[in-house]
Amino acid sequence: VEFTKYMYAKNQIDNAFANFSSGVIGQLCGSLAWVPMDVLKERCQIQGQIHSNTVYKNAMQAAVAIVRNEGVFGVYRAFWIHQMTWAPFNGFYWMTYEHFKQYCNDTWHIQGAP
């Protein structure tokens, strides 16, 4: 999801700002799948380390319990924190990648990935 949205956004305009923005857009779209998985993983990891009456047998049971008790948005609880952490990273990553890919193409006539 992330890479597909990155490529779609990148093909609209190709410059440093567009590459940065495309990385951020890809991150936002990819997070729709990653954040729920992170929430489930973290809930399963911390059980037993905090005082809680909730014990999950597996990730599926955790997902059902979270949705039942907190609603669908419970699995997206950390969405905006996740974006503040990863969106700038992905923006700079793709901007730097595209810059060096172009540099290699111009300097050594090496054809990079599309």
DSSP file (Angstrom, degrees, kcal/mol; ACC not computed):
  #  RESIDUE AA STRUCTURE BP1 BP2  ACC     N-H-->O    O-->H-N    N-H-->O    O-->H-N    TCO  KAPPA ALPHA  PHI   PSI    X-CA   Y-CA   Z-CA
    1    1 A V     >        0   0    0      0, 0.0     4,-2.4     0, 0.0     5,-0.2   0.000 360.0 360.0 360.0 -48.7    0.0    0.0    0.0
    2    2 A E  H  >  +     0   0    0      1,-0.2     4,-2.2     2,-0.2     5,-0.1   0.939 360.0  44.1 -60.9 -48.7    2.7    2.5    1.0
    3    3 A F  H  > S+     0   0    0      1,-0.2     4,-2.6     2,-0.2    -1,-0.2   0.886 112.3  52.9 -66.6 -38.4    4.9    1.9   -2.1
    4    4 A T  H  > S+     0   0    0      1,-0.2     4,-2.2     2,-0.2    -1,-0.2   0.933 112.2  44.0 -62.2 -46.5    1.9    2.0   -4.4
    5    5 A K  H  X S+     0   0    0     -4,-2.4     4,-2.4     2,-0.2     5,-0.2   0.855 111.9  54.7 -68.5 -33.7    0.7    5.3   -3.1
    6    6 A Y  H  X S+     0   0    0     -4,-2.2     4,-2.8    -5,-0.2    -2,-0.2   0.955 110.3  45.2 -61.3 -49.6    4.3    6.7   -3.1
    7    7 A M  H  X S+     0   0    0     -4,-2.6     4,-2.0     2,-0.2    -2,-0.2   0.888 112.8  50.9 -63.9 -39.6    4.7    5.8   -6.8
    8    8 A Y  H  X S+     0   0    0     -4,-2.2     4,-0.6    -5,-0.2    -1,-0.2   0.948 114.7  42.6 -62.6 -48.0    1.3    7.3   -7.7
    9    9 A A  H >X S+     0   0    0     -4,-2.4     4,-0.9     1,-0.2     3,-0.9   0.889 113.2  53.3 -66.6 -38.8    2.0   10.6   -5.9
   10   10 A K  H 3< S+     0   0    0     -4,-2.8     3,-0.3     1,-0.2    -1,-0.2   0.863 102.5  57.8 -64.6 -36.9    5.6   10.7   -7.3
   11   11 A N  H 3< S+     0   0    0     -4,-2.0    -1,-0.2     1,-0.2    -2,-0.2   0.663  96.7  64.3 -70.9 -14.7    4.5   10.3  -10.9
   12   12 A Q  H << S-     0   0    0     -3,-0.9     2,-0.3    -4,-0.6    -1,-0.2   0.931 123.8  -1.8 -73.0 -45.5    2.3   13.4  -10.6
   13   13 A I     <  -     0   0    0     -4,-0.9     2,-0.6    -3,-0.3    -1,-0.3  -0.988  66.9-150.9-145.5 137.0    5.2   15.8  -10.0
   14   14 A D        +     0   0    0     -2,-0.3     2,-0.3    -3,-0.2    -4,-0.1  -0.822  49.9 100.2-119.7  93.9    8.9   14.9   -9.8
   15   15 A N  S  > S-     0   0    0     -2,-0.6     4,-2.7     1,-0.1     5,-0.2  -0.903  84.0 -84.4-152.5 179.6   11.0   17.3   -7.6
   16   16 A A  H  > S+     0   0    0     -2,-0.3     4,-2.4     1,-0.2     5,-0.2   0.910 127.5  46.6 -60.7 -44.8   12.4   17.2   -4.1
   17   17 A F  H  > S+     0   0    0      1,-0.2     4,-3.0     2,-0.2    -1,-0.2   0.911 113.2  49.7 -63.9 -40.9    9.2   18.5   -2.4
   18   18 A A  H  > S+     0   0    0      2,-0.2     4,-2.6     1,-0.2    -2,-0.2   0.897 110.7  49.8 -64.4 -39.9    7.1   16.1   -4.5
   19   19 A N  H  X S+     0   0    0     -4,-2.7     4,-1.9     2,-0.2    -2,-0.2   0.907 113.1  46.7 -65.5 -41.0    9.3   13.2   -3.5
   20   20 A F  H  X S+     0   0    0     -4,-2.4     4,-2.0    -5,-0.2    -2,-0.2   0.948 114.6  46.8 -62.3 -49.3    9.1   14.2    0.2
   21   21 A S  H  X S+     0   0    0     -4,-3.0     4,-2.8     1,-0.2    -2,-0.2   0.876 109.7  54.1 -61.8 -38.7    5.3   14.6    0.0
   22   22 A S  H  X S+     0   0    0     -4,-2.6     4,-2.6     1,-0.2    -1,-0.2   0.890 107.3  50.9 -64.0 -39.2    5.0   11.3   -1.8
   23   23 A G  H  X S+     0   0    0     -4,-1.9     4,-2.1     2,-0.2    68,-0.2   0.902 111.6  47.7 -63.2 -41.0    6.9    9.5    1.0
   24   24 A V  H  X S+     0   0    0     -4,-2.0     4,-2.6     2,-0.2    -2,-0.2   0.919 112.2  49.0 -66.0 -43.9    4.5   11.1    3.5
   25   25 A I  H  X S+     0   0    0     -4,-2.8     4,-2.3     1,-0.2     5,-0.2   0.918 111.1  50.2 -62.2 -43.5    1.4   10.2    1.5
   26   26 A G  H  X S+     0   0    0     -4,-2.6     4,-2.7     1,-0.2    -1,-0.2   0.905 110.7  50.1 -60.2 -41.4    2.7    6.6    1.2
   27   27 A Q  H  X S+     0   0    0     -4,-2.1     4,-2.1     2,-0.2    -2,-0.2   0.927 109.0  51.1 -62.9 -45.8    3.3    6.5    5.0
   28   28 A L  H  X S+     0   0    0     -4,-2.6     4,-0.5     1,-0.2    -2,-0.2   0.915 114.4  43.5 -59.1 -43.6   -0.2    7.8    5.8
   29   29 A C  H >< S+     0   0    0     -4,-2.3     3,-1.0     1,-0.2     4,-0.4   0.910 113.3  50.5 -69.5 -42.5   -1.8    5.1    3.5
   30   30 A G  H >X S+     0   0    0     -4,-2.7     4,-2.1     1,-0.2     3,-1.4   0.817 100.6  65.3 -64.9 -30.0    0.5    2.3    4.8
   31   31 A S  H 3X S+     0   0    0     -4,-2.1     4,-2.1     1,-0.3    -1,-0.2   0.729  83.0  74.7 -66.6 -21.5   -0.3    3.2    8.4
   32   32 A L  H << S+     0   0    0     -3,-1.0    -1,-0.3    -4,-0.5    -2,-0.2   0.825 111.9  27.8 -60.3 -28.2   -3.9    2.2    7.8
   33   33 A A  H <> S+     0   0    0     -3,-1.4     4,-1.1    -4,-0.4    -2,-0.2   0.800 122.6  50.5 -96.9 -38.4   -2.7   -1.3    8.0
   34   34 A W  H  X S+     0   0    0     -4,-2.1     4,-2.5     1,-0.2     5,-0.2   0.884 100.9  59.4 -72.9 -39.3    0.4   -1.0   10.2
   35   35 A V  H  X S+     0   0    0     -4,-2.1     4,-2.8     1,-0.2     5,-0.2   0.925 105.0  48.2 -61.6 -46.8   -1.0    0.9   13.1
   36   36 A P  H  > S+     0   0    0      0, 0.0     4,-2.4     0, 0.0    -1,-0.2   0.912 112.4  50.4 -59.7 -38.4   -3.6   -1.7   14.0
   37   37 A M  H  X S+     0   0    0     -4,-1.1     4,-2.5     2,-0.2    -2,-0.2   0.907 111.6  48.0 -64.6 -39.7   -1.0   -4.4   13.8
   38   38 A D  H  X S+     0   0    0     -4,-2.5     4,-2.9     2,-0.2     5,-0.2   0.913 110.4  51.3 -65.1 -43.0    1.3   -2.4   16.1
   39   39 A V  H  X S+     0   0    0     -4,-2.8     4,-2.4    36,-0.3    -2,-0.2   0.938 113.0  45.3 -60.4 -46.7   -1.5   -1.7   18.6
   40   40 A L  H  X S+     0   0    0     -4,-2.4     4,-2.2    -5,-0.2    -2,-0.2   0.926 114.1  48.9 -62.2 -45.1   -2.3   -5.4   18.8
   41   41 A K  H  X S+     0   0    0     -4,-2.5     4,-2.1     1,-0.2    -2,-0.2   0.926 113.4  46.4 -60.5 -45.6    1.4   -6.4   19.1
   42   42 A E  H  X S+     0   0    0     -4,-2.9     4,-2.2     2,-0.2    -1,-0.2   0.885 110.5  52.1 -68.7 -38.0    2.1   -3.9   21.8
   43   43 A R  H  X S+     0   0    0     -4,-2.4     4,-1.0    -5,-0.2    -1,-0.2   0.916 112.6  46.0 -62.8 -41.8   -1.0   -4.8   23.8
   44   44 A C  H  < S+     0   0    0     -4,-2.2    -2,-0.2    -5,-0.2    -1,-0.2   0.858 112.7  51.5 -68.2 -34.5    0.0   -8.5   23.7
   45   45 A Q  H  < S+     0   0    0     -4,-2.1    -2,-0.2     1,-0.2    -1,-0.2   0.874 111.1  45.0 -70.6 -37.7    3.6   -7.6   24.7
   46   46 A I  H >X S+     0   0    0     -4,-2.2     3,-2.3    -5,-0.1     4,-0.8   0.617  81.8 113.1 -88.4 -10.3    2.8   -5.5   27.7
   47   47 A Q  B 3< S+a   50   0A   0     -4,-1.0     8,-0.1     1,-0.3     4,-0.1  -0.367  82.7  25.0 -62.4 140.3    0.2   -7.8   29.3
   48   48 A G  T 34 S+     0   0    0      2,-0.5    -1,-0.3     4,-0.1    -2,-0.1   0.165 110.8  75.9  89.3 -18.3    1.5   -9.1   32.5
   49   49 A Q  T <4 S+     0   0    0     -3,-2.3     2,-0.3    -4,-0.0    -2,-0.2   0.606  97.1  44.0 -97.3 -15.7    3.8   -6.1   32.9
   50   50 A I  B  < S-a   47   0A   0     -4,-0.8     2,-1.0     2,-0.1    -2,-0.5  -0.855  97.4 -96.9-123.6 161.4    1.1   -3.7   34.0
   51   51 A H        +     0   0    0     -2,-0.3     2,-0.3    -4,-0.1    -4,-0.0  -0.689  67.7 136.9 -81.6 105.5   -1.8   -4.1   36.4
   52   52 A S        -     0   0    0     -2,-1.0    -4,-0.1     2,-0.1    -2,-0.1  -0.995  54.9-143.4-149.3 146.8   -4.7   -5.1   34.2
   53   53 A N  S    S+     0   0    0     -2,-0.3     2,-0.5     2,-0.0    -1,-0.1   0.586  77.8  95.7 -85.0 -10.6   -7.5   -7.5   34.4
   54   54 A T        +     0   0    0     -3,-0.0     2,-0.4     2,-0.0    -2,-0.1  -0.699  48.3 176.5 -88.4 126.1   -7.4   -8.1   30.6
   55   55 A V        -     0   0    0     -2,-0.5     2,-0.4    -8,-0.1   -11,-0.1  -0.995  14.7-153.1-128.7 126.2   -5.3  -11.1   29.4
   56   56 A Y        -     0   0    0     -2,-0.4     3,-0.1   -13,-0.1    -9,-0.0  -0.813  10.9-161.4-100.9 136.8   -5.2  -11.9   25.7
   57   57 A K  S    S-     0   0    0     -2,-0.4     2,-0.3     1,-0.2    -1,-0.1   0.812  76.5 -15.5 -80.7 -32.5   -4.6  -15.5   24.4
   58   58 A N  S  > S-     0   0    0      1,-0.1     4,-1.9     0, 0.0    -1,-0.2  -0.933  77.1 -87.1-159.7 177.2   -3.6  -14.3   20.9
   59   59 A A  H  > S+     0   0    0     -2,-0.3     4,-2.5     1,-0.2     5,-0.2   0.849 121.3  55.7 -66.4 -35.1   -3.8  -11.3   18.6
   60   60 A M  H  > S+     0   0    0      2,-0.2     4,-2.3     1,-0.2    -1,-0.2   0.923 108.6  46.9 -64.9 -43.4   -7.2  -12.2   17.2
   61   61 A Q  H  > S+     0   0    0      1,-0.2     4,-2.5     2,-0.2    -1,-0.2   0.892 111.8  52.2 -64.3 -38.1   -8.7  -12.2   20.7
   62   62 A A  H  X S+     0   0    0     -4,-1.9     4,-2.7     2,-0.2    -2,-0.2   0.917 109.1  49.9 -62.9 -43.0   -7.0   -8.9   21.4
   63   63 A A  H  X S+     0   0    0     -4,-2.5     4,-2.5     2,-0.2     5,-0.2   0.925 112.1  46.7 -62.3 -45.4   -8.5   -7.4   18.3
   64   64 A V  H  X S+     0   0    0     -4,-2.3     4,-2.5     1,-0.2    -1,-0.2   0.921 114.2  47.8 -63.2 -43.8  -12.0   -8.5   19.1
   65   65 A A  H  X S+     0   0    0     -4,-2.5     4,-2.6     2,-0.2     5,-0.3   0.902 112.4  48.5 -65.6 -41.4  -11.7   -7.3   22.7
   66   66 A I  H  X>S+     0   0    0     -4,-2.7     4,-3.1     2,-0.2     5,-0.6   0.940 114.4  45.0 -64.9 -46.8  -10.3   -3.9   21.7
   67   67 A V  H  X5S+     0   0    0     -4,-2.5     4,-1.2    -5,-0.2    -2,-0.2   0.900 115.7  48.0 -64.9 -39.5  -13.0   -3.4   19.1
   68   68 A R  H  <5S+     0   0    0     -4,-2.5    -2,-0.2    -5,-0.2    -1,-0.2   0.917 123.2  31.3 -66.3 -43.3  -15.7   -4.5   21.5
   69   69 A N  H  <5S+     0   0    0     -4,-2.6    -2,-0.2    -5,-0.2    -3,-0.2   0.808 136.6  20.2 -87.8 -31.6  -14.5   -2.4   24.4
   70   70 A E  H  <5S-     0   0    0     -4,-3.1     3,-0.2    -5,-0.3    -3,-0.2   0.502 102.0-121.1-118.0  -8.1  -13.1    0.7   22.6
   71   71 A G    ><< -     0   0    0     -4,-1.2     3,-1.7    -5,-0.6     4,-0.4  -0.219  48.7 -55.5  86.6 175.6  -14.6    0.6   19.2
   72   72 A V  G >  S+     0   0    0      1,-0.3     3,-1.4     2,-0.2     4,-0.3   0.844 133.3  63.0 -60.7 -34.7  -12.9    0.5   15.8
   73   73 A F  G >  S+     0   0    0      1,-0.3     3,-0.8    -3,-0.2    -1,-0.3   0.645  84.4  78.7 -68.9 -11.3  -10.8    3.5   16.7
   74   74 A G  G X  S+     0   0    0     -3,-1.7     3,-1.0     1,-0.2    -1,-0.3   0.845  91.4  51.1 -62.7 -33.7   -9.3    1.6   19.5
   75   75 A V  G <  S+     0   0    0     -3,-1.4   -36,-0.3    -4,-0.4    -1,-0.2   0.595 110.9  49.6 -80.4  -9.1   -7.0   -0.2   17.1
   76   76 A Y  G X  S+     0   0    0     -3,-0.8     3,-1.9    -4,-0.3     4,-0.3   0.041  74.2 123.1-109.4  23.6   -6.0    3.2   15.6
   77   77 A R  T <  S+     0   0    0     -3,-1.0     3,-0.2     1,-0.3     4,-0.2   0.830  78.6  37.5 -56.1 -37.8   -5.2    4.7   19.1
   78   78 A A  T 3> S+     0   0    0     -3,-0.2     4,-2.6     1,-0.2    -1,-0.3   0.130  81.0 118.5-102.3  19.7   -1.6    5.6   18.2
   79   79 A F  H <> S+     0   0    0     -3,-1.9     4,-1.9     1,-0.2    -1,-0.2   0.915  77.9  40.6 -57.0 -50.7   -2.3    6.7   14.6
   80   80 A W  H  > S+     0   0    0     -4,-0.3     4,-2.2    -3,-0.2    -1,-0.2   0.853 114.6  51.7 -72.6 -33.7   -1.2   10.4   14.9
   81   81 A I  H  > S+     0   0    0      2,-0.2     4,-1.5     1,-0.2    -1,-0.2   0.922 109.7  51.9 -63.0 -42.7    1.8    9.6   17.2
   82   82 A H  H  X S+     0   0    0     -4,-2.6     4,-3.0     1,-0.2     5,-0.4   0.896 109.4  49.6 -58.6 -42.5    2.9    7.0   14.5
   83   83 A Q  H  X S+     0   0    0     -4,-1.9     4,-2.1     1,-0.2    -1,-0.2   0.902 107.1  53.4 -66.8 -41.2    2.6    9.7   11.8
   84   84 A M  H  < S+     0   0    0     -4,-2.2    -1,-0.2     1,-0.2    -2,-0.2   0.824 117.2  39.9 -63.1 -29.1    4.7   12.2   13.8
   85   85 A T  H  X S+     0   0    0     -4,-1.5     4,-0.6    -5,-0.2    -2,-0.2   0.931 128.1  25.1 -82.4 -50.5    7.4    9.6   14.1
   86   86 A W  H  X S+     0   0    0     -4,-3.0     4,-2.8    -5,-0.2     5,-0.3   0.743 105.3  70.3 -96.1 -26.0    7.4    7.9   10.7
   87   87 A A  H  X S+     0   0    0     -4,-2.1     4,-2.4    -5,-0.4     5,-0.2   0.941 103.8  43.6 -62.3 -47.7    6.0   10.4    8.2
   88   88 A P  H  > S+     0   0    0      0, 0.0     4,-2.7     0, 0.0     5,-0.3   0.920 114.0  52.5 -62.4 -39.9    9.1   12.7    8.3
   89   89 A F  H  X S+     0   0    0     -4,-0.6     4,-2.7     1,-0.2    -2,-0.2   0.954 112.7  43.4 -58.4 -50.5   11.4    9.7    8.2
   90   90 A N  H  X S+     0   0    0     -4,-2.8     4,-2.4     2,-0.2     5,-0.3   0.868 112.4  53.9 -65.9 -36.0    9.6    8.3    5.1
   91   91 A G  H  X S+     0   0    0     -4,-2.4     4,-2.0    -5,-0.3    -1,-0.2   0.956 114.4  39.8 -60.8 -50.1    9.5   11.7    3.4
   92   92 A F  H  X S+     0   0    0     -4,-2.7     4,-2.6     2,-0.2     5,-0.2   0.867 113.2  56.8 -67.8 -35.8   13.3   12.3    3.9
   93   93 A Y  H  X S+     0   0    0     -4,-2.7     4,-2.7    -5,-0.3    -2,-0.2   0.964 112.5  39.1 -59.0 -53.0   14.0    8.7    2.9
   94   94 A W  H  X S+     0   0    0     -4,-2.4     4,-2.4     2,-0.2     5,-0.2   0.851 114.8  53.3 -69.9 -34.0   12.2    8.9   -0.4
   95   95 A M  H  X S+     0   0    0     -4,-2.0     4,-1.9    -5,-0.3    -1,-0.2   0.931 113.8  42.9 -64.2 -44.3   13.5   12.4   -1.2
   96   96 A T  H  X S+     0   0    0     -4,-2.6     4,-2.6     2,-0.2     5,-0.3   0.905 112.8  53.1 -67.5 -42.6   17.1   11.2   -0.5
   97   97 A Y  H  X S+     0   0    0     -4,-2.7     4,-2.3    -5,-0.2    -2,-0.2   0.937 111.2  45.4 -58.1 -48.8   16.6    8.0   -2.5
   98   98 A E  H  X S+     0   0    0     -4,-2.4     4,-2.2     2,-0.2    -1,-0.2   0.877 112.1  52.5 -65.3 -37.4   15.3    9.8   -5.6
   99   99 A H  H  X S+     0   0    0     -4,-1.9     4,-2.3    -5,-0.2    -2,-0.2   0.946 113.7  41.7 -63.5 -48.2   18.1   12.4   -5.3
  100  100 A F  H  X S+     0   0    0     -4,-2.6     4,-2.5     2,-0.2    -2,-0.2   0.819 111.3  56.2 -72.4 -29.4   20.9    9.8   -5.2
  101  101 A K  H  X S+     0   0    0     -4,-2.3     4,-2.2    -5,-0.3    -1,-0.2   0.935 110.9  44.6 -63.3 -44.9   19.2    7.6   -7.9
  102  102 A Q  H  X S+     0   0    0     -4,-2.2     4,-2.6     2,-0.2    -2,-0.2   0.900 111.7  53.4 -64.8 -40.8   19.3   10.7  -10.2
  103  103 A Y  H  X S+     0   0    0     -4,-2.3     4,-2.8     2,-0.2     5,-0.3   0.923 110.3  46.8 -59.7 -45.9   22.9   11.4   -9.2
  104  104 A C  H  X>S+     0   0    0     -4,-2.5     4,-2.3     1,-0.2     6,-1.2   0.904 112.4  50.1 -64.5 -41.0   24.0    7.9  -10.1
  105  105 A N  H  X5S+     0   0    0     -4,-2.2     4,-0.9     4,-0.2    -2,-0.2   0.919 116.0  42.0 -62.1 -43.1   22.1    8.0  -13.4
  106  106 A D  H  <5S+     0   0    0     -4,-2.6    -2,-0.2     2,-0.2    -1,-0.2   0.867 122.3  38.5 -72.6 -37.4   23.7   11.3  -14.3
  107  107 A T  H  <5S+     0   0    0     -4,-2.8    -3,-0.2    -5,-0.2    -2,-0.2   0.933 135.3  13.3 -82.3 -48.7   27.2   10.5  -13.1
  108  108 A W  H  <5S-     0   0    0     -4,-2.3    -3,-0.2    -5,-0.3    -2,-0.2   0.343  93.8-120.6-114.1   5.0   27.7    6.8  -14.1
  109  109 A H     << +     0   0    0     -4,-0.9     2,-0.5    -5,-0.5    -4,-0.2   0.876  57.6 156.9  54.2  39.7   24.8    6.3  -16.4
  110  110 A I        -     0   0    0     -6,-1.2     2,-0.6    -9,-0.1    -1,-0.2  -0.836  40.1-134.8 -95.4 128.1   23.5    3.6  -14.2
  111  111 A Q        -     0   0    0     -2,-0.5    -9,-0.1    -3,-0.1     2,-0.0  -0.747  25.8-163.1 -86.7 121.0   19.8    2.9  -14.5
  112  112 A G        -     0   0    0     -2,-0.6    -1,-0.0     1,-0.2   -11,-0.0  -0.107  36.3 -58.5 -88.8-170.5   18.1    2.6  -11.1
  113  113 A A              0   0    0      1,-0.1    -1,-0.2    -2,-0.0   -12,-0.0  -0.343 360.0 360.0 -66.8 152.6   14.8    1.2  -10.1
  114  114 A P              0   0    0      0, 0.0    -1,-0.1     0, 0.0    -2,-0.0   0.503 360.0 360.0 -61.7 360.0   11.7    2.8  -11.7
